[in-house]
Amino acid sequence: MIEIDGYLYLVEMKWWNDPLGKTEVAPHLVRVFNRGHAGGILISASGYTEPAILDCKEALTQKIVVLCELQEIVHLLENRGNLKDFLKSKINIAVMEKKPFARILS
């Protein structure tokens, strides 16, 4: 778990070969929904299917759910970016635009 601006997020990393589908993201969503006031951040080494992204978008009506790709984090670290600022940007996009997955590679 991590804390960003006083809000807790349950973080999980998946090292699958194929994009994560609904079946693969569902357990993380269940854990997030069972954690009271916590949100969720899911990091995938292989991306996400559209149905998985749609499920996470629907979850945004009740919880903050953010999807990241490992490539984004690697790019951030290679460029000495700030992880907290990166995650805050992803969280803001999820909340404001109802987009749980928005690629940020700057």
Secondary structure, 3 states (H helix, E strand, C coil): CEEECCEEEEEEEECCCCCECHHHHHHHHHHHHCCCCCEEEEEECCCECHHHHHHHHHHCCCCCEEEEEHHHHHHHHHCCCCHHHHHHHHHHHHHHHCCCECCCCC
